[in-house]
Amino acid sequence: MKGRRRRGWLQATRRRGLPGGARPAEMYGVCGCCGALRPRYKRLVDNIFPEDPEDGLVKTNMEKLTFYALSAPEKLDRIGSYLSERLIRDVGRHRYGYVCIAMEALDQLLMACHCQSINLFVESFLKMVAKLLESEKPNLQILGTNSFVKFANIEEDTPSYHRSYDFFVSRFSEMCHSSHDDTEIKTKIRMSGIKGLQGVVRKTVNDELQANIWDPQHMDKIVPSLLFNLQHIEEAESRSPSPLQAPEKEKENPAELAERCLRELLGRAAFGNIKNAIKPVLIHLDNHSLWEPKVFAIRCFKIIMYSIQPQHSHLVIQQLLSHLDANSRSAATVRAGIVEVLSEAAVIAATGSVGPTVLEMFNTLLRQLRLSIDYALTGSYDGAISLGTKIIKEHEERMFQEAVIKTIGSFASTLPTYQRSEVILFIMSKVPLPSLHHPMETGKTGENRNRLTQIMLLKSLLQVSTGFQCNNMMSALPSNFLDRLLSTALMEDAEIRLFVLEILISFIDRHGNRHKFSTISTLSDISVLKLKVDKCSRQDTVFMKKHSQQLYRHIYLSCKEESNVQKHYEALYGLLALISIELANEEVVVDLIRLVLAVQDVAQVNEENLPVYNRCALYALGAAYLNLISQLTTVPAFCQHIHEVIETRKKEAPYMLPEAVFVEKPRLSQNLDGVVIEFLFRQSKISEVLGGSGYNSDRLCLPYVPQLTDEDRLSKRKSIGETISLQVEVESRNSPEKEERVPAEEITYETLKKAIGELVGRLGPGPGGGRGAGSIPETHDRYRSCREKLPFPDQDQQCRPASPRSGNPSSTTARCP
């Protein structure tokens, strides 16, 4: 009888697919072979497993187990523990079919049960997932990951105080770096790792009671793993065999999945967690030398800037600035890559909230610019070349400097007007100038450093000023800024002077007319230029009353520079033209005409011994500007005179016109000393024709003489003191019809005092108690004549004795403030 039972049991085990000596699941209980006495939850768990694992989960029995778990939630932890035991045993015995069934049952129980006892069940679940992830079988790793992702999407009703995900972060990060021999399996493992990290982030990021996923120990694993897969996007795209399979490949692409996960991670980052999330990105780019190609680095930070909350943008900028400072001794290519990434990030950040980092950013960039100049001059990072010193390549430093300047301009272009004005003043304050308050370095190395610093900062200023729009010129060009800017126009370096002119043009051009004056010409009809002209506003009038003489003076002195080339004259022409369009009223037009006639006189008299090209260029510059201003004023007689002179020059003296001078091979005259009066624009004729149209003919008759300022005395240039004389000639040098020149009478304070005393004496009571007869007009004319002979006739203010502190050697010479 016993033998028959034994044979029947063996047959049953064979039908179930168990080994000959194995016992069925019911035999492994406390009650031995008495299955009816075993706990109900174990019987329900065993019943969900079919005899053949290929049949899958027994759905009816699974429904019974789910109902039991919902009816008796206190048994849920035991159900989980028993399932865990079975799964671990099946993994050890390589029964992977039953492993899949056990995980499916666990997933269904997790989705159905949300009671307070779920935490104990979750512990058993995570234990089983960890067991699968530890396996060397890729299919089990993927199975465990999928179950964890399902669990991560469940919102638990009760918090967990002791659950840890450290193992899962480490294991999923390791899977992200899989190097399996089979490319397809490697892709699946990496994608499972990314999904697992995404699940960890979703499960922990918003739960303060969970482990802090933002700790550096976790971020240092998660972020590099995502970047590693994001870095291989080109390799993944190259494996796409055909366009028909492209959508499928896109879904299986680890790079795109990593990008989505990274965006989700950064989008959930709070204010205090941004630093921990960005630092691993910078370290990853450093370790893998990804700054030099800079394409991947730019892509990473674009993802970051568009993913984080806008109010956190300045934190990313601060991190990049700090990293740039930390790499100040790195190769120029690395620093240039960081700067270009900073440029892209700053432009995106400017659309949101940059906060207090505006001046901090510009200060850091300007400091790096100065360091780069020092590196280029010394040839090393330590200031001295030794055997162990890394030699610096000068062209790489220039590339870095251009990247910094480009970044300054691109970021400044996104700022509002008030912040842009602050940046402009900030940059200008860094320019070294030869003044009492800004001593410059001496010696050859110091001069080179000063020059390069000036050029780089002025380039930066030009980038910031390009496209600057400000209705009020007093705000755009305040006195402290304009004084420093114009003082650089007195330097000997031609490149620096050119930058100053271009910066002034950028500020004054508010209607986009600049490019229309890029070439100097004498157009017969300027309507083809389609100029945008507005009436001069009250603010512009106030600005010109305050600063016009300062501008005219620097234009005049710039025209007299021997080192000028064609670009300088083109910039001067553009500046004169834009002042006439943007800031001109009748008084400004008169002063500009006087200024240009004075420039013509510089070319004619040639006291500066200018080369032939410079003299011809000044003649051509005057012709082009007077041709423009005559058509802007629309005074027929004025236009006729200018046209007649231009036509005469075309026939007999083409070397005095821009069409012959400002070309690749200019046609010059070897003898400019015998220029006849017909070739020149006459001040008397212009005064006559404009005076008949309502312009101030008295002012037009006065010669233009620049003012003497303190910066001339502080300047190191010897030619400045020789350029401006305190003795003023009465006759206009701009009047070529006068052949003889009479020395001017010196007007001093004593001369004025004597004239006023005579006037007061004549105004005293005459015979019969009346006023002096017939002498008042005569004395008044003499007093007026004295005022017109003052050293600075362009300022219509009350004259006073020169202060001894003014630095004027003649303390008794009359001067105007």
C-alpha positions in Angstrom: 0.0 0.0 0.0 2.8 2.3 0.9 4.7 1.6 -2.3 1.6 2.5 -4.4 1.4 5.9 -2.6 5.1 6.5 -3.2 4.8 5.7 -6.9 1.7 8.0 -7.2 3.5 10.8 -5.6 6.4 10.5 -8.0 4.1 10.5 -10.9 2.4 13.7 -9.6 5.8 15.4 -9.2 6.8 14.5 -12.7 3.6 15.9 -14.1 4.3 19.1 -12.2 7.8 19.3 -13.7 9.6 18.9 -10.4 12.8 16.8 -9.9 12.4 13.3 -8.7 13.5 13.9 -5.2 11.8 17.3 -4.8 8.9 18.0 -2.6 5.9 20.1 -3.7 5.5 23.6 -2.2 2.8 22.3 0.2 5.3 20.0 1.8 7.5 22.9 3.0 5.4 24.1 5.9 5.4 23.8 9.6 2.6 21.2 9.3 4.6 19.0 6.8 2.4 17.3 4.3 -0.8 18.5 5.8 -1.6 21.2 3.4 -5.0 21.9 4.9 -3.4 23.0 8.1 -1.0 25.5 6.5 -1.8 29.2 6.8 -4.3 30.5 4.3 -2.1 33.2 2.9 0.6 30.6 2.0 -2.0 28.4 0.3 -3.3 31.4 -1.7 0.2 32.4 -2.7 1.1 28.8 -3.8 -2.1 28.6 -5.9 -1.1 31.5 -8.1 1.8 29.5 -9.5 0.8 27.1 -12.4 2.3 23.7 -12.9 3.9 24.9 -16.1 5.5 28.4 -15.7 4.9 29.1 -19.4 1.1 29.3 -18.6 1.7 32.4 -16.7 0.0 33.7 -13.6 -3.2 32.0 -12.5 -5.5 35.0 -12.7 -8.5 33.6 -10.7 -6.2 32.6 -7.9 -4.5 36.0 -8.1 -7.8 37.7 -7.7 -8.5 35.6 -4.6 -5.1 36.5 -3.1 -5.7 40.2 -3.9 -9.1 40.1 -2.2 -7.6 38.4 0.8 -4.9 41.0 1.1 -7.4 43.8 0.9 -9.7 42.1 3.5 -6.9 41.3 5.9 -4.2 44.0 5.4 -2.4 42.8 8.5 -1.4 39.7 6.5 0.2 41.7 3.7 3.7 41.8 5.2 3.6 38.0 5.6 2.4 37.6 2.0 5.3 39.7 0.9 7.8 37.8 3.0 6.6 34.4 1.7 6.7 35.6 -1.9 10.2 36.9 -1.3 11.3 33.5 0.0 9.9 31.7 -3.0 11.5 34.2 -5.5 14.9 33.9 -3.8 14.7 30.1 -4.0 13.6 30.2 -7.6 16.4 32.5 -8.6 18.9 30.2 -7.0 17.5 27.2 -8.8 17.3 29.2 -12.1 13.5 28.8 -12.4 13.2 32.1 -14.1 9.6 31.5 -15.2 8.4 31.3 -11.6 10.5 34.4 -10.9 8.6 36.4 -13.5 5.3 35.1 -12.0 6.3 36.1 -8.5 7.2 39.7 -9.6 4.0 40.0 -11.6 2.1 39.0 -8.4 4.0 41.5 -6.4 3.3 44.3 -8.9 -0.4 43.6 -8.8 -0.5 43.6 -5.0 1.4 46.9 -4.9 -1.1 48.5 -7.3 -4.1 47.3 -5.3 -3.1 47.8 -1.7 -2.7 51.3 -0.1 -3.1 50.5 3.5 -1.0 51.4 6.5 0.8 48.0 6.4 2.1 48.6 2.9 5.5 49.7 4.3 6.3 46.2 5.5 5.2 44.7 2.3 7.4 47.3 0.4 10.4 46.1 2.3 9.9 42.6 1.1 9.3 43.9 -2.4 12.5 46.0 -2.5 14.4 43.0 -1.1 13.2 41.0 -4.1 14.0 43.8 -6.6 17.5 44.1 -5.1 18.0 40.3 -5.5 17.1 40.6 -9.2 19.4 43.6 -9.8 22.3 41.7 -8.2 21.9 38.9 -10.7 24.3 38.7 -13.7 21.4 37.9 -16.0 20.4 41.0 -18.1 16.8 39.8 -18.3 16.5 39.6 -14.5 18.1 43.1 -14.1 15.6 44.5 -16.6 12.7 42.6 -14.8 13.7 44.1 -11.5 14.0 47.6 -12.9 10.6 47.4 -14.5 9.0 46.4 -11.2 10.8 49.2 -9.4 9.6 51.7 -11.9 6.0 50.6 -11.4 6.5 50.9 -7.7 8.0 54.4 -8.1 4.8 55.6 -9.8 2.6 54.6 -6.8 1.7 57.3 -4.4 1.9 55.9 -0.9 -0.7 56.9 1.7 1.7 56.5 4.6 5.2 57.9 4.9 8.3 55.7 5.5 10.9 56.8 8.0 13.6 54.2 7.5 13.6 53.2 3.8 16.9 53.6 2.0 17.6 53.7 -1.7 21.4 53.9 -1.6 21.8 50.5 -3.1 19.4 51.2 -6.0 21.1 54.5 -6.8 24.5 52.8 -7.0 23.2 49.8 -9.0 21.2 51.8 -11.5 24.1 54.1 -12.0 26.3 51.1 -12.7 23.8 49.8 -15.2 23.9 53.1 -17.0 27.6 52.5 -17.7 27.1 48.9 -19.0 29.7 47.7 -21.4 28.1 44.4 -22.5 29.5 42.8 -25.6 26.1 42.6 -27.3 25.2 46.1 -28.4 21.4 45.5 -28.2 21.7 44.0 -24.7 24.0 46.9 -23.6 21.4 49.4 -24.8 18.6 47.7 -22.9 20.6 47.5 -19.7 21.5 51.2 -20.0 18.0 52.2 -20.6 16.9 50.1 -17.6 19.5 51.9 -15.5 18.2 55.3 -16.6 14.6 54.3 -15.9 15.6 53.1 -12.5 17.3 56.4 -11.7 14.2 58.2 -12.9 12.1 56.0 -10.6 14.4 56.8 -7.6 14.1 60.5 -8.3 10.3 60.4 -8.6 10.0 58.4 -5.4 12.2 60.5 -3.2 12.5 64.0 -4.6 9.2 65.3 -3.2 9.1 63.3 0.1 11.0 65.1 2.8 10.8 61.9 5.0 12.7 59.9 2.4 16.4 59.8 1.9 17.7 63.1 0.5 18.4 62.4 -3.1 20.0 65.8 -3.5 22.9 64.9 -1.3 26.3 65.0 -3.1 26.8 61.3 -2.5 23.7 60.6 -4.7 24.1 63.5 -7.2 27.7 62.4 -7.9 26.3 59.1 -9.2 23.0 60.1 -10.8 24.1 63.1 -12.9 27.3 61.7 -14.4 25.4 58.5 -15.3 22.8 60.6 -17.2 25.5 62.7 -18.9 27.4 59.6 -19.9 24.4 58.3 -21.9 23.6 61.8 -23.2 27.1 62.1 -24.5 26.6 59.1 -26.9 23.7 60.5 -28.8 25.6 60.7 -32.1 26.7 57.0 -31.7 23.1 56.0 -31.1 21.8 58.0 -34.1 24.5 56.4 -36.4 23.1 53.0 -35.7 19.6 53.8 -37.1 19.5 51.5 -40.2 16.7 53.2 -42.1 14.2 56.1 -41.8 11.3 53.6 -41.4 12.8 52.3 -38.2 13.7 55.8 -36.9 10.7 56.2 -34.6 11.4 52.8 -33.0 15.0 53.7 -32.5 14.1 57.0 -31.0 12.1 55.2 -28.3 15.0 52.9 -27.6 17.6 55.6 -27.6 19.3 55.9 -24.1 20.4 59.5 -24.9 16.9 60.9 -25.3 15.7 58.9 -22.2 18.7 60.4 -20.3 17.8 63.9 -21.4 14.2 63.5 -20.3 15.3 62.1 -16.9 17.8 65.0 -16.5 15.2 67.6 -17.3 12.8 66.0 -14.8 15.5 65.9 -12.2 16.4 69.6 -12.7 12.8 70.7 -12.9 12.2 69.3 -9.4 15.3 71.0 -7.9 14.6 73.5 -5.2 16.6 76.7 -4.6 19.0 75.0 -2.1 19.7 72.0 -4.3 20.8 73.7 -7.6 24.4 73.7 -6.5 24.6 70.0 -5.8 23.0 69.3 -9.2 25.3 71.5 -11.2 28.6 70.7 -9.6 28.7 67.1 -10.9 28.0 68.4 -14.4 31.1 70.7 -14.2 33.2 67.9 -12.8 32.1 65.5 -15.6 32.9 68.0 -18.3 36.4 68.5 -16.7 37.1 64.8 -16.3 36.2 63.9 -19.8 37.8 67.1 -21.4 34.5 68.2 -22.9 35.1 71.9 -22.7 37.3 72.1 -25.7 34.8 70.8 -28.4 32.3 72.8 -26.3 29.3 71.4 -28.4 28.3 68.9 -25.7 28.9 71.3 -22.9 26.7 74.0 -24.5 24.0 71.4 -25.1 24.1 70.3 -21.5 23.7 73.8 -20.1 20.9 74.6 -22.5 19.1 71.6 -21.1 19.9 72.8 -17.6 18.8 76.4 -18.2 15.5 75.5 -19.9 14.7 72.9 -17.2 15.2 74.7 -13.9 12.9 77.3 -12.6 13.6 80.8 -14.0 14.2 82.3 -10.6 17.1 79.9 -10.1 19.0 80.9 -13.3 21.4 83.1 -11.5 22.6 80.2 -9.3 23.8 78.4 -12.5 25.5 81.5 -13.7 27.3 81.8 -10.3 28.4 78.2 -10.5 29.9 78.8 -14.0 31.6 81.9 -12.9 33.1 80.1 -9.9 34.3 77.3 -12.1 35.9 79.8 -14.5 37.8 81.3 -11.6 38.8 77.9 -10.5 40.2 77.1 -13.9 42.0 80.4 -14.4 45.3 78.6 -14.9 43.8 76.0 -17.2 44.5 75.9 -21.0 43.0 78.8 -22.9 40.9 76.4 -25.0 39.3 75.1 -21.7 38.6 78.6 -20.5 37.2 79.6 -23.8 34.8 76.7 -23.7 33.6 77.7 -20.3 33.1 81.3 -21.4 31.1 80.3 -24.4 28.9 78.0 -22.3 28.5 81.0 -19.9 27.5 83.1 -22.9 24.7 80.7 -23.9 23.5 80.3 -20.4 23.6 84.0 -19.6 21.4 84.8 -22.6 18.8 82.3 -21.5 19.0 83.5 -17.9 18.5 87.1 -19.0 15.0 86.2 -20.2 14.2 85.1 -16.6 15.8 86.5 -13.6 19.5 87.2 -13.4 19.4 88.9 -10.0 22.5 90.4 -8.4 24.9 88.5 -10.7 25.0 91.1 -13.5 27.9 93.1 -12.3 29.5 90.0 -10.7 29.5 88.3 -14.1 31.1 91.3 -15.9 33.6 91.7 -13.1 34.7 88.1 -13.4 34.9 88.3 -17.2 37.0 91.4 -17.1 39.3 89.9 -14.4 39.8 86.9 -16.7 40.5 89.2 -19.6 43.3 90.9 -17.6 44.7 87.6 -16.5 44.8 86.4 -20.1 46.6 89.6 -21.2 49.2 88.9 -18.5 49.5 85.3 -19.6 50.1 86.3 -23.2 52.7 88.9 -22.2 54.7 86.7 -19.8 54.2 83.4 -21.7 53.4 81.4 -18.5 50.8 81.2 -15.8 53.3 82.0 -13.0 54.7 85.2 -14.6 58.1 83.7 -15.2 59.3 80.9 -17.5 61.1 78.0 -15.9 61.8 74.4 -16.8 58.5 73.1 -15.4 56.4 76.0 -16.6 53.7 75.3 -19.2 54.2 77.5 -22.2 51.2 79.5 -23.3 50.2 79.8 -26.9 49.5 83.4 -27.7 46.9 82.7 -30.4 44.9 80.6 -28.0 44.9 83.4 -25.5 43.6 85.8 -28.2 40.9 83.3 -29.0 39.9 83.2 -25.3 39.9 87.0 -25.2 37.6 87.2 -28.2 35.3 84.7 -26.6 35.2 86.8 -23.4 34.4 90.0 -25.4 31.7 88.1 -27.4 30.1 86.9 -24.1 30.1 90.4 -22.7 28.3 91.7 -25.8 25.8 88.9 -26.1 24.8 89.1 -22.4 24.6 92.9 -22.3 22.3 92.9 -25.4 19.6 91.1 -23.4 19.7 93.4 -20.4 17.2 96.3 -19.8 18.4 99.8 -20.5 19.1 100.7 -16.8 21.3 97.6 -16.2 23.1 98.1 -19.5 24.0 101.7 -18.5 25.4 100.4 -15.2 27.5 97.8 -17.1 28.8 100.5 -19.5 29.9 102.7 -16.6 31.4 99.7 -14.9 33.5 98.7 -17.9 34.6 102.2 -18.5 35.8 102.5 -14.9 38.2 99.6 -15.5 40.0 101.3 -18.5 43.4 102.5 -17.4 43.9 106.1 -18.4 46.8 108.6 -18.0 45.4 110.8 -15.3 46.0 111.8 -11.8 43.6 109.3 -10.4 44.4 106.4 -12.7 48.2 105.9 -12.8 49.4 103.7 -15.5 52.2 101.1 -15.3 55.6 102.1 -16.5 58.2 100.3 -18.5 57.8 98.4 -21.8 55.9 95.5 -20.2 53.6 97.9 -18.4 52.9 99.9 -21.5 52.1 96.8 -23.4 49.8 95.6 -20.7 48.1 99.0 -20.5 47.6 99.1 -24.2 46.2 95.6 -24.5 43.9 96.2 -21.5 42.6 99.4 -23.0 42.0 97.7 -26.4 40.2 94.7 -24.9 38.0 96.8 -22.6 37.1 99.2 -25.3 36.2 96.2 -27.5 34.0 95.0 -24.7 32.5 98.5 -24.4 31.8 98.5 -28.1 30.0 95.2 -27.9 27.9 96.5 -25.1 27.0 99.8 -26.8 26.1 98.2 -30.1 22.3 98.4 -30.5 22.0 100.5 -27.3 18.7 102.4 -27.4 18.2 105.3 -25.0 15.9 108.3 -25.7 17.8 110.5 -23.3 21.4 111.2 -24.3 22.1 112.6 -20.8 21.4 109.2 -19.4 23.2 107.3 -22.2 26.4 109.5 -22.0 26.7 110.9 -18.5 29.5 113.4 -17.8 31.7 111.0 -15.9 31.5 108.4 -18.6 31.9 110.8 -21.5 34.9 112.5 -19.9 36.8 109.2 -19.5 35.8 108.0 -23.0 36.9 111.1 -24.8 40.1 111.3 -22.9 41.1 108.0 -24.6 40.7 109.8 -27.9 43.8 111.8 -27.1 46.1 108.7 -27.0 48.6 108.1 -29.6 47.4 104.6 -30.4 45.3 104.7 -33.6 43.4 101.5 -32.8 42.3 102.9 -29.5 41.1 106.2 -31.1 39.1 104.2 -33.7 37.4 102.2 -30.9 36.4 105.5 -29.2 34.9 106.9 -32.4 32.9 103.7 -33.0 31.6 103.6 -29.5 30.4 107.2 -29.8 28.7 106.3 -33.1 27.0 103.3 -31.4 25.5 105.6 -28.7 24.4 108.4 -30.9 22.8 106.2 -33.7 19.3 105.6 -32.4 17.5 105.1 -35.7 19.8 102.6 -37.5 21.4 105.1 -39.9 25.0 104.1 -39.1 25.5 101.6 -42.0 24.3 104.3 -44.5 27.4 106.3 -43.8 29.9 103.4 -43.9 31.4 104.8 -47.1 32.3 108.5 -47.6 30.9 110.0 -50.8 29.4 113.1 -52.3 25.9 112.1 -53.4 24.0 114.5 -55.5 20.8 113.3 -53.9 20.9 111.9 -50.3 17.2 110.8 -50.6 18.5 107.5 -51.9 19.9 106.8 -48.4 16.4 106.8 -46.9 17.5 108.4 -43.7 15.4 108.2 -40.6 15.4 111.7 -39.1 13.5 112.9 -36.1 13.2 116.4 -34.6 15.8 117.1 -31.9 14.2 116.6 -28.5 14.6 118.9 -25.6 16.8 116.4 -23.8 19.1 116.2 -26.8 19.3 120.0 -26.9 20.3 120.1 -23.2 22.9 117.4 -23.9 24.5 119.3 -26.8 24.5 122.6 -24.8 26.5 120.9 -22.1 28.8 118.6 -24.1 28.9 119.9 -27.7 32.2 121.8 -27.4 33.8 118.7 -25.8 32.7 116.6 -28.7 33.8 119.1 -31.3 37.2 119.5 -29.7 37.9 115.8 -29.8 36.7 115.5 -33.4 39.0 118.3 -34.4 42.0 116.8 -32.6 41.3 113.4 -34.1 41.3 114.9 -37.6 44.8 116.2 -37.0 46.3 112.8 -36.1 49.1 111.8 -38.5 48.5 108.0 -37.9 44.9 108.2 -39.2 43.9 105.7 -41.9 40.8 105.4 -44.0 38.8 103.7 -41.2 39.4 106.7 -39.0 38.1 109.2 -41.6 35.1 106.9 -42.3 34.3 106.9 -38.5 34.7 110.7 -38.3 32.4 111.2 -41.2 29.8 108.8 -39.7 30.1 110.6 -36.3 29.6 114.0 -37.9 26.7 112.8 -40.0 24.9 111.1 -37.0 25.3 114.2 -34.8 23.7 116.2 -37.6 20.8 113.8 -37.9 20.2 112.8 -34.3 21.2 115.8 -32.2 21.3 118.8 -34.4 19.4 122.1 -34.1 20.3 125.3 -35.8 23.0 126.1 -33.4 24.6 122.7 -33.7 24.5 122.9 -37.5 26.3 126.2 -37.4 29.0 124.8 -35.0 29.5 121.7 -37.1 30.0 123.8 -40.2 32.5 125.9 -38.4 34.3 122.7 -37.2 34.5 121.3 -40.7 35.8 124.6 -42.1 38.5 124.6 -39.4 39.4 121.0 -40.5 39.7 122.3 -44.0 42.0 125.0 -42.8 44.2 122.4 -41.0 44.7 120.7 -44.4 45.4 124.0 -46.1 47.8 125.6 -43.6 49.4 122.3 -42.6 51.1 123.5 -39.4 51.1 119.9 -38.2 53.2 118.8 -41.2 50.7 116.1 -42.1 51.4 113.7 -45.0 49.8 114.3 -48.4 47.3 111.5 -47.9 46.1 113.0 -44.6 45.7 116.4 -46.1 43.7 115.0 -49.1 41.6 113.0 -46.7 40.7 116.1 -44.7 39.7 117.9 -47.9 37.6 115.0 -49.0 36.0 114.6 -45.5 35.0 118.2 -45.5 33.5 118.0 -49.0 31.5 114.9 -48.1 30.1 116.4 -44.9 29.2 119.8 -46.3 27.5 118.1 -49.2 25.4 116.1 -46.7 24.6 119.0 -44.4 23.7 121.3 -47.3 21.0 118.9 -48.4 19.8 118.4 -44.9 19.4 122.2 -44.3 17.7 122.5 -47.7 19.0 126.1 -48.2 19.3 126.5 -52.0 22.1 129.0 -52.0 24.1 126.9 -49.6 23.6 123.8 -51.7 24.6 125.7 -54.8 27.9 126.9 -53.3 28.8 123.4 -52.1 27.8 121.9 -55.5 29.9 124.4 -57.4 33.0 123.7 -55.3 32.5 119.9 -55.7 32.1 120.2 -59.4 35.2 122.3 -59.7 37.2 119.8 -57.7 35.9 117.0 -60.0 37.3 118.7 -63.0 40.6 120.1 -61.7 41.3 118.6 -58.3 39.8 115.1 -57.9 42.3 114.3 -55.2 40.3 116.6 -52.9 37.1 114.4 -53.2 36.3 111.1 -51.3 35.8 109.2 -54.5 39.5 109.5 -55.4 41.0 109.4 -51.9 39.1 106.7 -50.0 39.8 103.9 -52.4 42.2 101.0 -52.5 44.7 103.0 -54.7 44.1 106.7 -53.9 44.9 109.3 -56.4 46.9 112.0 -54.6 48.5 115.3 -55.6 52.2 115.9 -54.8 51.7 119.6 -54.4 48.9 120.9 -52.1 50.5 124.2 -51.2 49.1 126.1 -54.1 45.4 125.3 -53.7 43.4 128.0 -55.3 40.4 129.6 -53.7 37.9 128.0 -56.1 38.7 124.6 -54.7 37.9 125.6 -51.1 34.6 126.1 -49.2 34.6 129.8 -48.2 33.4 130.7 -44.7 32.3 134.2 -45.8 30.1 132.8 -48.6 28.5 130.2 -46.3 27.9 132.8 -43.6 26.2 135.0 -46.1 23.9 132.4 -47.6 22.9 130.8 -44.3 22.5 134.1 -42.6 19.9 135.0 -45.1 17.9 131.9 -44.2 17.8 132.7 -40.5 21.0 131.1 -39.2 23.3 132.9 -36.9 25.6 134.6 -39.3 27.6 136.3 -36.5 28.5 132.9 -35.1 29.2 131.5 -38.5 31.8 134.2 -39.0 33.7 133.2 -35.9 36.6 130.7 -36.4 36.4 127.4 -34.5 39.1 127.2 -31.8 39.1 124.1 -29.4 39.1 124.5 -25.7 42.0 123.8 -23.4 41.1 121.3 -20.6 42.9 119.7 -17.7 43.3 116.4 -19.6 45.6 118.2 -22.0 47.9 119.1 -19.1 47.7 115.6 -17.7 48.3 113.9 -21.0 51.7 112.6 -21.7 51.5 113.5 -25.3 53.8 116.4 -26.2 51.7 117.4 -29.2 48.7 118.3 -27.1 50.3 121.4 -25.6 51.4 122.5 -29.0 48.1 121.9 -30.6 46.1 124.4 -28.5 47.4 127.9 -28.0 46.1 130.4 -25.5 46.6 133.1 -28.1 43.6 133.4 -30.4 43.7 134.9 -33.8 40.9 137.2 -34.8 40.9 136.3 -38.5 39.2 133.0 -39.5 41.6 130.5 -40.8 38.7 129.0 -42.6 38.6 132.1 -45.0 40.9 131.3 -47.8 40.1 134.6 -49.6 42.2 136.5 -47.0 45.8 136.2 -48.0 47.5 138.3 -45.3 47.2 137.4 -41.6 47.5 140.0 -39.0 48.8 138.9 -35.5 46.0 139.0 -33.0 45.9 141.3 -30.0 46.3 139.4 -26.7 43.2 139.8 -24.6 44.0 139.6 -20.9 42.1 140.3 -17.7 43.7 143.7 -17.4 42.6 144.7 -20.9 39.0 143.8 -20.0 39.2 145.6 -16.7 40.5 148.7 -18.4 37.7 148.6 -21.1 35.0 148.2 -18.4 36.5 151.1 -16.4 36.3 153.3 -19.4 32.7 152.2 -20.0 31.8 153.0 -16.4 33.5 156.4 -16.5 31.6 157.3 -19.6 28.3 156.2 -18.0 28.9 158.7 -15.2 26.8 161.9 -14.9 27.8 164.4 -17.6 27.2 168.1 -17.7 23.8 168.9 -16.4 23.4 165.6 -14.6 22.8 163.7 -17.8 24.7 160.7 -19.2 27.8 161.0 -21.3 26.8 162.0 -24.8 27.7 160.0 -27.9 30.5 157.8 -26.3 28.4 154.8 -25.1 28.0 153.0 -28.4 31.7 153.4 -29.1 32.8 152.0 -25.8 30.2 149.2 -25.9 31.5 148.2 -29.3 35.0 148.0 -27.9 33.9 145.9 -25.0 32.0 143.6 -27.3 35.1 143.3 -29.6 37.1 142.3 -26.6 34.7 139.5 -25.7 34.8 138.2 -29.2 38.6 138.0 -28.9 38.5 135.8 -25.8 40.5 132.5 -26.0 37.3 130.5 -26.0 34.7 132.3 -28.1 32.4 129.2 -28.3 31.2 129.5 -24.7 28.8 132.4 -24.3 29.4 132.8 -20.5 30.6 135.5 -18.3 34.4 135.7 -18.2 36.3 135.6 -15.0 40.0 135.7 -13.9 41.7 132.4 -14.2 42.1 130.6 -10.9 45.7 130.0 -9.7 44.7 126.3 -9.2 43.8 125.9 -12.9 47.3 125.1 -13.9 47.4 128.0 -16.4 50.8 129.6 -16.4 49.3 133.0 -17.2 47.1 133.6 -14.1 45.9 136.9 -15.5 44.7 135.6 -18.8 40.9 135.7 -19.2 39.3 132.3 -19.4 35.8 130.9 -19.5 34.5 128.0 -17.4 
